[in-house]
Amino acid sequence: MNADSNNNATNNLRTEQFIKLLSLNNGRIYAFILSLVSNWSDADNILQETTTTMWRNFDRFEIGTDFAAWAVRIAHYKVLDFRRNQYRQRLQFNNDLIENIEGGAILMSDQLNQRLHALQLCKGKLSQQEQQVIELRYEDDASTKEISQQTGRSVHSLYKDLARIHNKLKFCMNKTLKSQNEGVNDQSNCQPSSNLNPATELKLTEMILELLDGEISDDKFDILTEMLIADQNALHHYVESMVVCASFRLQSPLSANIENNVILQPCNAEGWTEVLEEDLLRAEQLAAQKAAEQAQQLELLAQKRLAFKKAQEHIPEGSKVSLYTTAGAIAAIITLIIILNVWLNPPMPEFPIATLSETIAAQWEGEINYQPGQKLFHRTMKLSQGFAKIQMNDGAVVLIEAPAKFELRGPDEVFLFNGKLTAQINEVARGFVVLTQNMKLIDYGTEFGVEVDDNNNSIVHMTQGSASLIAGLSNQKKDSHMLLANEAIEVDSASSTLIEIPFDGNKFVRHIDSDKNMVWRGNDLCLADIVAGGKGMGNKRGNYGIDPISGKVLAKVNFGERMTQGEYALVNELEMIDGVFVPDASYGPVVINSSGAVFEDCPDTDGQYWTQIVSVDKFTWNMPGTYQQTRKSNIFGDNENPVISMHANLGITFDLQAIRIEFPGIKIKNFKSLCGLSDAPLSGLAGPSKARVWLLVDGKVRLDSGELSMLDDLAELGFELSDTDRFLTVIVTDANDNLYDSKTNNGDWMMLVKPRLEVSYDF
């Protein structure tokens, strides 16, 4: 073999080694770069430059050492060069902040392969609408503005939706990674999500996505920078979000230029260099073509205006005189004047005063079929079915419930002819006005509902804050009243008399979510609905349960005596439930949540339980017949009295942070429930059973019911929750009644009746 052949073989081997190492680490390099430059286009260009430099210097790399570390070091210098060349760019993080981001980006990008796998699993849990938004943004590589044009939704609402979906996926990815670790105490592979308030986290993600697209305003960039400097949780969330974004890009079919392009190239240096040059040339050609098209359009417009101006200057005098001599000529001149006025002095456009931001099953009467994202003008509108959310230009939010007729009179004023509306006004929009035929309501930074009923009576329910109500027709004496929170007033249509009526906090729609097809009227979140696979907004029930050993949701309720050693099992199928377990301290410490918290006061139980954790209205018992959950002849488990049924010994932990992420802006205030033992399974048997309920928050006991007997009345349980509380754990143990030999938990069918979280929304 001659020297040239040896050289070619060596070069080919070296090229193959480079391509293999690059393909394995390209994602980590890209995630690192994206975290530092915060812009898709810039990150793509720097990755291209980094890859070229790596290839040119690959002879200096020692095979067997850390390729990723070597590559990241080169990328680091490429980012520095980029920042030096862009020093005049208006939006750029300072050097100290970049250093902090860089440290986190290196650690976080090391988990990229795991995150890519977890992301694929979590994407399958999104709703169809959510998946469609993600596919448009990342798989079709459409910009947010382009998606807005395709869907008819506003850019603002799309960024909000994308941010919510990003946070939801990030949370799911972390939970998935944690569940894949060995043991619940292993935190090595997945740090928990940031401890930011979900509403703050949502706003932060919106700004990050706008920054990536180059659409962030100067003011928002300043706010983002201050948050990242002042709050380590915000900085952690930023880096984690960038890695999630990089993961999206790497899983996109259009990511060939990032992840797969190298693998498809010829295995020689010359071929690789040619491909890089071709990519650069194509990019330059596309940019030149776009610039040429824009220049051509401007040139055509300029030519039209110039031609028109010349036509004015060169009208012959004779022609002008002859025009004045006939009626037809006079008409022609008038027509010409009109055309000139329209051309040179176009009429002032009608400015939009609001945006239709969201709807659910909406049907409109009239010629216009209004769609989300559509700008709204001074109009009278009729909503015959469904719900609509309108963002007023002054900052107020108006929710309309069909059937309703209303008129948008300005960015800070609405007239309601009939139907219901809810107005939510922040500090910026103070002074917002709602009018009816016999009333004027002026707010002072509030939330209230207004209804005009079939008799034209005006009804106001004040949820928060205060407002000034002025009643009376134009030809009548006016009557005024200051309306405070939790008050309600009816204005009689005939006399304009003010009548105090009971306040109803659930009368008006206060929040809609078209992705979840959810309408919230201020009702509490039902934990029984969450156990049954719902989102907490209804009373969903089914004949299935959560297995306390595996954490899986089973298709039906199974009965029979079981025993376990009490290991904690994550519930991956229901995002708002962290995990389940069987409490029994005789086997050692009882872990009660995924952070590894231990129930210190857990008693020694016999480790037995008779069924899963369920939310059902009827049991099919292994004795003949079907039994409803009853107590002293009262039936429970129906729509009015939803129930979580937990036989001793069982435990379940709800993830309050997951609930806050599912409903951005929600504030969880209290836990409330009734509890007592069902007597249906033991009908006809002697002796009352006994059990005990424990309620813990983040591993600390908040409430111990003590011994509860089947003969007792239902006990009321409840306590306050703070914004920082994460895990709510409910445990039922036996109370050592020893009625049935050694089976001390026989008959301990504990019911949590109407278990709920009392919530409010931060609008």
GIBEL-V409918 format. One record per residue. N is the residue number from 0. SS is DSSP state (@ for helix, = for strand, . for the rest). PHI is phi in whole degrees, -180 to 180 (NA if undefined). OMEGA is omega in whole degrees, -180 to 180 (none if undefined). Layout:
N & SS & PHI & OMEGA
N & SS & PHI & OMEGA
//
This chain:
0 & . & NA & -177
1 & . & -78 & -176
2 & @ & -65 & -180
3 & @ & -63 & 180
4 & @ & -63 & 178
5 & @ & -61 & 180
6 & @ & -63 & 180
7 & @ & -64 & 179
8 & @ & -64 & 179
9 & @ & -65 & 180
10 & @ & -63 & -180
11 & @ & -64 & 179
12 & @ & -63 & -180
13 & @ & -63 & 180
14 & @ & -65 & 179
15 & @ & -62 & 178
16 & @ & -63 & -179
17 & @ & -63 & -178
18 & @ & -63 & 180
19 & @ & -63 & -180
20 & @ & -65 & -179
21 & @ & -67 & -179
22 & @ & -64 & 180
23 & @ & -76 & -172
24 & @ & -119 & -175
25 & @ & -60 & -180
26 & @ & -63 & 179
27 & @ & -64 & 179
28 & @ & -65 & -178
29 & @ & -64 & 179
30 & @ & -62 & 178
31 & @ & -62 & -179
32 & @ & -65 & -178
33 & @ & -60 & 179
34 & @ & -63 & -174
35 & @ & -89 & -177
36 & @ & -104 & 171
37 & . & 57 & 179
38 & . & -154 & -176
39 & @ & -57 & -175
40 & @ & -64 & 179
41 & @ & -62 & -180
42 & @ & -64 & 178
43 & @ & -61 & -179
44 & @ & -65 & -179
45 & @ & -68 & 176
46 & @ & -61 & 179
47 & @ & -61 & 180
48 & @ & -66 & 180
49 & @ & -62 & -180
50 & @ & -63 & 179
51 & @ & -62 & 180
52 & @ & -65 & 178
53 & @ & -60 & -179
54 & @ & -65 & -178
55 & @ & -65 & -177
56 & . & -110 & -175
57 & @ & -66 & 178
58 & @ & -62 & -179
59 & @ & -84 & -179
60 & . & -80 & -180
61 & . & -94 & -180
62 & . & -59 & -179
63 & . & 106 & 176
64 & . & -89 & -173
65 & . & -78 & -179
66 & @ & -65 & -178
67 & @ & -61 & 180
68 & @ & -64 & 178
69 & @ & -63 & -179
70 & @ & -66 & -179
71 & @ & -65 & 178
72 & @ & -64 & 177
73 & @ & -65 & 178
74 & @ & -61 & 179
75 & @ & -58 & -179
76 & @ & -71 & 177
77 & @ & -66 & 177
78 & @ & -66 & 178
79 & @ & -61 & 177
80 & @ & -60 & 180
81 & @ & -60 & -179
82 & @ & -65 & 177
83 & @ & -66 & 180
84 & @ & -73 & -178
85 & . & -108 & -173
86 & . & -63 & 179
87 & . & -89 & 180
88 & . & -62 & -172
89 & . & -69 & -176
90 & . & -116 & -179
91 & . & -153 & 178
92 & . & -67 & 177
93 & . & -76 & -173
94 & @ & -63 & -180
95 & @ & -63 & 180
96 & @ & -66 & 178
97 & @ & -60 & 179
98 & @ & -62 & 179
99 & @ & -66 & 179
100 & @ & -64 & -176
101 & @ & -61 & 180
102 & @ & -62 & 179
103 & @ & -69 & -178
104 & @ & -65 & 180
105 & @ & -64 & -180
106 & @ & -65 & -175
107 & @ & -70 & -177
108 & @ & -69 & 176
109 & . & -64 & -178
110 & . & -94 & -169
111 & @ & -60 & -178
112 & @ & -61 & 176
113 & @ & -63 & -178
114 & @ & -68 & 178
115 & @ & -61 & 179
116 & @ & -67 & 180
117 & @ & -65 & 179
118 & @ & -61 & -180
119 & @ & -62 & 178
120 & @ & -67 & -175
121 & @ & -73 & 178
122 & @ & -60 & 180
123 & . & -68 & -179
124 & . & -90 & -180
125 & . & -73 & 174
126 & . & -69 & -179
127 & @ & -62 & 179
128 & @ & -65 & -180
129 & @ & -64 & 179
130 & @ & -64 & 180
131 & @ & -64 & 179
132 & @ & -62 & -180
133 & @ & -64 & -180
134 & @ & -64 & 179
135 & @ & -61 & -174
136 & @ & -75 & -171
137 & @ & -110 & -178
138 & @ & -79 & 176
139 & . & -90 & 178
140 & . & 57 & 177
141 & . & -85 & 176
142 & . & -72 & 180
143 & @ & -63 & 177
144 & @ & -65 & 179
145 & @ & -66 & 177
146 & @ & -64 & 178
147 & @ & -59 & 180
148 & @ & -68 & -179
149 & @ & -71 & -173
150 & @ & -98 & -177
151 & . & 78 & 179
152 & . & -98 & -180
153 & . & -71 & 178
154 & @ & -61 & -180
155 & @ & -60 & -179
156 & @ & -67 & 178
157 & @ & -67 & 177
158 & @ & -62 & 179
159 & @ & -65 & 179
160 & @ & -65 & 179
161 & @ & -60 & 179
162 & @ & -64 & 180
163 & @ & -63 & 180
164 & @ & -67 & 177
165 & @ & -58 & -179
166 & @ & -64 & 179
167 & @ & -64 & 180
168 & @ & -68 & 179
169 & @ & -61 & 179
170 & @ & -64 & 180
171 & @ & -64 & 180
172 & @ & -61 & 180
173 & @ & -63 & 180
174 & @ & -66 & 179
175 & @ & -64 & 179
176 & @ & -62 & -180
177 & @ & -65 & -179
178 & @ & -68 & -180
179 & @ & -83 & 178
180 & . & -74 & 177
181 & . & -87 & 179
182 & . & 88 & -177
183 & . & -74 & -179
184 & . & -89 & -177
185 & . & -79 & -179
186 & . & -110 & -171
187 & . & -70 & -173
188 & . & -99 & -175
189 & . & -152 & 174
190 & . & -75 & -180
191 & . & -67 & 177
192 & . & -61 & -177
193 & . & -61 & -179
194 & . & -91 & 178
195 & . & -71 & 170
196 & . & -60 & -176
197 & @ & -55 & 179
198 & @ & -66 & 177
199 & @ & -66 & 180
200 & @ & -62 & 180
201 & @ & -65 & 179
202 & @ & -64 & 179
203 & @ & -63 & 179
204 & @ & -65 & 177
205 & @ & -56 & -179
206 & @ & -66 & 179
207 & @ & -64 & 180
208 & @ & -67 & 176
209 & @ & -65 & 178
210 & @ & -63 & 179
211 & @ & -61 & -179
212 & . & -84 & -177
213 & . & 72 & -176
214 & . & -111 & -176
215 & . & -77 & 178
216 & . & -81 & 179
217 & @ & -60 & -178
218 & @ & -63 & -180
219 & @ & -65 & 179
220 & @ & -63 & 178
221 & @ & -63 & 179
222 & @ & -64 & 179
223 & @ & -60 & -179
224 & @ & -60 & -180
225 & @ & -61 & 180
226 & @ & -64 & -178
227 & @ & -68 & 179
228 & @ & -76 & -171
229 & @ & -86 & -170
230 & . & -129 & 178
231 & @ & -63 & 177
232 & @ & -64 & 178
233 & @ & -66 & 179
234 & @ & -64 & 178
235 & @ & -62 & 180
236 & @ & -64 & 179
237 & @ & -61 & -178
238 & @ & -63 & -180
239 & @ & -63 & 179
240 & @ & -65 & 179
241 & @ & -65 & 178
242 & @ & -68 & 176
243 & @ & -63 & 179
244 & @ & -62 & 177
245 & @ & -62 & 178
246 & @ & -63 & 176
247 & @ & -58 & -177
248 & @ & -64 & -177
249 & @ & -73 & 178
250 & @ & -90 & -179
251 & . & -74 & 175
252 & . & -61 & -178
253 & . & -92 & -176
254 & @ & -91 & -177
255 & @ & -59 & -180
256 & @ & -72 & -180
257 & . & -104 & -169
258 & . & -108 & -168
259 & . & -107 & -173
260 & . & -59 & -177
261 & . & -65 & -175
262 & . & -64 & -175
263 & . & -87 & -175
264 & . & -84 & 175
265 & . & -58 & -176
266 & . & -84 & 173
267 & . & -150 & -174
268 & @ & -63 & -178
269 & @ & -65 & 179
270 & @ & -63 & 179
271 & @ & -62 & 179
272 & @ & -64 & 179
273 & @ & -62 & 180
274 & @ & -64 & 178
275 & @ & -60 & -180
276 & @ & -65 & 179
277 & @ & -65 & 178
278 & @ & -60 & -180
279 & @ & -64 & -180
280 & @ & -64 & 179
281 & @ & -62 & 180
282 & @ & -62 & 179
283 & @ & -64 & 180
284 & @ & -65 & 179
285 & @ & -64 & 179
286 & @ & -64 & 179
287 & @ & -65 & 180
288 & @ & -63 & 180
289 & @ & -64 & 179
290 & @ & -64 & 180
291 & @ & -66 & 179
292 & @ & -63 & 178
293 & @ & -63 & 180
294 & @ & -64 & 180
295 & @ & -64 & 179
296 & @ & -63 & 178
297 & @ & -64 & -180
298 & @ & -65 & 179
299 & @ & -62 & 179
300 & @ & -63 & 179
301 & @ & -64 & 179
302 & @ & -63 & 179
303 & @ & -61 & -179
304 & @ & -65 & -180
305 & @ & -65 & 179
306 & @ & -63 & -180
307 & @ & -66 & -180
308 & @ & -64 & 179
309 & @ & -66 & 179
310 & @ & -62 & 178
311 & @ & -66 & -173
312 & @ & -74 & -172
313 & . & -114 & 173
314 & . & -74 & -177
315 & . & -61 & -180
316 & @ & -61 & -180
317 & @ & -61 & 180
318 & @ & -64 & -180
319 & @ & -65 & -178
320 & @ & -64 & -177
321 & @ & -65 & 179
322 & @ & -65 & -177
323 & @ & -76 & -173
324 & . & -92 & -179
325 & . & -131 & 179
326 & @ & -64 & 179
327 & @ & -62 & 179
328 & @ & -65 & 179
329 & @ & -61 & 178
330 & @ & -62 & 179
331 & @ & -64 & 179
332 & @ & -64 & 179
333 & @ & -60 & 179
334 & @ & -61 & 180
335 & @ & -63 & 180
336 & @ & -63 & 179
337 & @ & -61 & 180
338 & @ & -61 & 180
339 & @ & -62 & -179
340 & @ & -64 & 179
341 & @ & -66 & -178
342 & @ & -71 & -174
343 & @ & -87 & -179
344 & . & -132 & -178
345 & . & -61 & -180
346 & . & -64 & 178
347 & . & -61 & -178
348 & . & -68 & 175
349 & . & -81 & -174
350 & . & -88 & 176
351 & . & -67 & -180
352 & . & -115 & -179
353 & = & -163 & 176
354 & = & -134 & 173
355 & = & -78 & -171
356 & = & -90 & -175
357 & = & -164 & 176
358 & = & -143 & 171
359 & = & -133 & 177
360 & = & 50 & -175
361 & = & -81 & 172
362 & = & -132 & -175
363 & = & -110 & 174
364 & = & -91 & 180
365 & . & 112 & -174
366 & . & -78 & -175
367 & . & -99 & 173
368 & . & -97 & -173
369 & . & -65 & -179
370 & . & -125 & 177
371 & . & -54 & -177
372 & . & 95 & -177
373 & . & -78 & 176
374 & = & -74 & -178
375 & = & -115 & -178
376 & . & -115 & 177
377 & . & -65 & -174
378 & . & -146 & 166
379 & = & -96 & -174
380 & = & -127 & 179
381 & = & -125 & 176
382 & = & -103 & -176
383 & = & -88 & 179
384 & = & -145 & 172
385 & = & 87 & -175
386 & = & -136 & 180
387 & = & -139 & 176
388 & = & -116 & -176
389 & = & -118 & 176
390 & = & -97 & 179
391 & = & -75 & -177
392 & . & -66 & 180
393 & . & -84 & 178
394 & . & 112 & 180
395 & . & -74 & 175
396 & = & -115 & 180
397 & = & -121 & 177
398 & = & -107 & -177
399 & = & -112 & 176
400 & = & -116 & -179
401 & = & -73 & -4
402 & = & -81 & -178
403 & = & -153 & 173
404 & = & -123 & -176
405 & = & -150 & -179
406 & = & -129 & 173
407 & = & -84 & -174
408 & = & -97 & -180
409 & = & 179 & -179
410 & . & -66 & -179
411 & . & -134 & -176
412 & = & -153 & 178
413 & = & -133 & 175
414 & = & -109 & 180
415 & = & -105 & 178
416 & = & -82 & 176
417 & = & -160 & -179
418 & = & 99 & -176
419 & = & -125 & 169
420 & = & -142 & 172
421 & = & -119 & 178
422 & = & -116 & 178
423 & = & -122 & -170
424 & . & -122 & 176
425 & . & -90 & -176
426 & . & -63 & -178
427 & . & -65 & -174
428 & . & -96 & -180
429 & . & -54 & -178
430 & . & 97 & 178
431 & . & -60 & -173
432 & = & -121 & 170
433 & = & -119 & -179
434 & = & -113 & 166
435 & = & -130 & -178
436 & . & -68 & -179
437 & . & -134 & -176
438 & = & -158 & 171
439 & = & -129 & -178
440 & = & -118 & -180
441 & = & -114 & -173
442 & = & -88 & 175
443 & . & -131 & -178
444 & . & 83 & -165
445 & . & -144 & 165
446 & = & -138 & -178
447 & = & -151 & 176
448 & = & -117 & 178
449 & = & -126 & 176
450 & = & -131 & 168
451 & = & -112 & -173
452 & . & -84 & -176
453 & . & -65 & 179
454 & . & -97 & -180
455 & . & 67 & 171
456 & . & -76 & 178
457 & = & -99 & -176
458 & = & -125 & -179
459 & = & -126 & 173
460 & = & -118 & -176
461 & = & -93 & -178
462 & = & -84 & -179
463 & = & -140 & 172
464 & . & 71 & -178
465 & = & -153 & 179
466 & = & -153 & 178
467 & = & -98 & -180
468 & = & -108 & 178
469 & = & -117 & -176
470 & = & -108 & 177
471 & . & 128 & 176
472 & . & -76 & -175
473 & . & -61 & -178
474 & . & -99 & -179
475 & . & -116 & 174
476 & . & -70 & -176
477 & . & -85 & 176
478 & = & -128 & -177
479 & = & -116 & -178
480 & = & -154 & 175
481 & = & -91 & -176
482 & = & -96 & -178
483 & = & -108 & -178
484 & . & -57 & 179
485 & . & 65 & 173
486 & = & -115 & 178
487 & = & -142 & -177
488 & = & -135 & 171
489 & = & -115 & 178
490 & = & -106 & -178
491 & . & -65 & -174
492 & . & -67 & -176
493 & . & -84 & -173
494 & . & -105 & -175
495 & . & 61 & 176
496 & . & -68 & 178
497 & = & -91 & -179
498 & = & -123 & 176
499 & = & -73 & 180
500 & = & -130 & -180
501 & . & -64 & 177
502 & . & -76 & 178
503 & . & -128 & -177
504 & . & -72 & -179
505 & . & -111 & -175
506 & . & -76 & -173
507 & . & -115 & 175
508 & . & -67 & -177
509 & . & -119 & 179
510 & = & -165 & 173
511 & = & -128 & 177
512 & = & -137 & -176
513 & . & -68 & 179
514 & . & -63 & -178
515 & . & -98 & -176
516 & . & 54 & -172
517 & = & -110 & 174
518 & = & -123 & -177
519 & = & -112 & -179
520 & . & -112 & -178
521 & . & 96 & -179
522 & . & -72 & 179
523 & . & -74 & 174
524 & = & -86 & -176
525 & = & -87 & -179
526 & @ & -71 & 175
527 & @ & -65 & 177
528 & @ & -65 & 179
529 & @ & -67 & 178
530 & @ & -62 & -179
531 & . & -82 & 177
532 & . & 98 & 178
533 & . & -89 & -180
534 & . & -103 & 178
535 & . & 96 & -176
536 & . & -97 & -178
537 & . & -134 & 177
538 & . & -121 & -179
539 & . & -68 & 178
540 & . & -142 & 178
541 & . & -160 & -177
542 & . & -86 & 176
543 & . & -148 & -177
544 & = & -153 & 179
545 & = & -97 & -180
546 & . & -73 & -176
547 & . & -72 & 179
548 & . & -91 & -177
549 & . & -96 & -175
550 & . & 81 & -179
551 & . & -86 & 174
552 & = & -88 & -176
553 & = & -96 & -173
554 & . & -71 & -180
555 & . & -149 & 179
556 & . & -81 & 177
557 & . & -111 & -179
558 & . & -114 & 178
559 & . & 134 & -178
560 & . & -68 & 180
561 & = & -134 & 177
562 & = & -138 & 178
563 & . & -151 & 179
564 & . & -94 & 168
565 & . & 76 & 177
566 & . & -78 & -178
567 & . & -79 & -178
568 & = & -120 & 177
569 & = & -73 & 177
570 & . & -105 & -176
571 & . & -80 & -177
572 & . & -78 & -179
573 & . & -121 & -169
574 & . & -64 & -176
575 & . & -86 & 174
576 & = & -111 & -177
577 & = & -77 & -177
578 & = & -174 & -179
579 & = & -138 & -177
580 & = & -168 & 173
581 & . & -113 & -176
582 & . & -75 & 177
583 & . & -164 & -176
584 & @ & -73 & -179
585 & @ & -68 & 178
586 & @ & -96 & -178
587 & . & 120 & -177
588 & . & -57 & -179
589 & . & -100 & 178
590 & = & -77 & -172
591 & . & -124 & 172
592 & . & -155 & -173
593 & . & -73 & 175
594 & . & -84 & 177
595 & . & 92 & 179
596 & . & -63 & -176
597 & = & -117 & 176
598 & . & -83 & -173
599 & . & -65 & -174
600 & . & -95 & -177
601 & . & -63 & 179
602 & . & -78 & 171
603 & . & -78 & 177
604 & . & -107 & 178
605 & . & -88 & 177
606 & . & 69 & -178
607 & = & -99 & 171
608 & = & -151 & -172
609 & . & -113 & 178
610 & . & -163 & 178
611 & . & -76 & 172
612 & = & -84 & -169
613 & = & -134 & 171
614 & . & -133 & -175
615 & . & -132 & 177
616 & . & -99 & -180
617 & = & -142 & 174
618 & = & -107 & 167
619 & = & -96 & -171
620 & . & -83 & 180
621 & . & -78 & 167
622 & . & -91 & -176
623 & . & -58 & 173
624 & . & 106 & 176
625 & = & -112 & -173
626 & = & -114 & 171
627 & = & -86 & 178
628 & = & -79 & -175
629 & = & -125 & 175
630 & = & -156 & -179
631 & . & 53 & 177
632 & . & 73 & 175
633 & = & -91 & -178
634 & = & -95 & 179
635 & = & -125 & -179
636 & . & 99 & 179
637 & . & -92 & -178
638 & . & -62 & -178
639 & . & -76 & -176
640 & . & -132 & 179
641 & . & -62 & -172
642 & = & -135 & 161
643 & = & -101 & 180
644 & = & -98 & -179
645 & = & -132 & 175
646 & = & -73 & 172
647 & . & -68 & 12
648 & . & -116 & -178
649 & = & -144 & 177
650 & = & -144 & 179
651 & = & -141 & 180
652 & = & -122 & 176
653 & = & -93 & -180
654 & = & -98 & -177
655 & @ & -66 & 179
656 & @ & -68 & 177
657 & @ & -64 & 177
658 & @ & -66 & 179
659 & @ & -65 & 179
660 & @ & -70 & 179
661 & @ & -64 & -180
662 & . & -125 & -178
663 & . & -57 & -179
664 & . & 98 & -177
665 & = & -76 & 175
666 & = & -122 & -179
667 & = & -88 & -173
668 & = & -103 & -174
669 & = & -145 & 165
670 & = & -106 & 179
671 & = & -140 & 175
672 & = & -168 & 164
673 & = & -98 & 177
674 & = & -149 & 179
675 & = & -178 & -177
676 & = & -90 & 177
677 & . & -76 & -180
678 & . & -102 & -176
679 & . & -64 & -176
680 & . & -65 & -177
681 & . & -107 & -180
682 & . & -56 & 178
683 & . & 92 & 179
684 & . & -96 & -175
685 & . & -83 & 171
686 & . & 87 & 178
687 & . & -82 & 174
688 & . & -84 & -178
689 & = & -139 & 178
690 & = & -154 & -174
691 & = & -142 & -180
692 & = & -112 & 177
693 & = & -117 & 176
694 & = & -123 & -177
695 & = & -127 & 174
696 & = & -125 & -179
697 & . & 52 & 175
698 & . & 87 & -179
699 & = & -106 & -179
700 & = & -69 & 175
701 & = & -99 & -177
702 & = & -156 & 176
703 & = & -123 & -176
704 & = & -70 & -171
705 & = & 73 & -178
706 & = & -71 & 177
707 & = & -115 & -179
708 & = & -107 & 177
709 & . & -60 & -179
710 & . & -83 & -178
711 & . & -76 & 170
712 & . & -71 & 176
713 & . & -60 & 180
714 & = & -90 & 177
715 & = & -96 & 179
716 & = & -117 & 177
717 & = & 175 & 176
718 & = & -166 & -179
719 & = & -80 & 175
720 & . & -125 & 180
721 & . & -104 & -179
722 & . & -66 & -177
723 & . & -94 & 179
724 & . & -69 & -173
725 & . & -112 & -173
726 & = & -115 & 175
727 & = & -107 & -176
728 & = & -114 & 176
729 & = & -116 & -178
730 & = & -128 & 173
731 & = & -119 & 175
732 & = & -124 & 175
733 & = & -71 & -179
734 & . & -114 & 175
735 & . & 55 & -179
736 & . & -80 & 175
737 & . & 53 & -180
738 & . & -81 & -173
739 & . & -123 & 180
740 & . & 57 & -177
741 & . & -87 & -177
742 & . & -85 & -172
743 & . & -68 & -180
744 & . & -103 & 180
745 & . & -65 & 179
746 & . & 86 & -179
747 & . & -85 & -179
748 & = & -92 & -176
749 & = & -78 & 175
750 & = & -111 & 167
751 & = & -97 & -173
752 & = & -94 & -177
753 & = & 53 & 177
754 & = & -71 & -171
755 & = & -152 & 170
756 & = & -110 & 176
757 & = & -80 & -172
758 & = & -131 & 168
759 & = & -137 & 179
760 & = & -114 & 173
761 & . & -93 & -176
762 & . & -88 & none
//
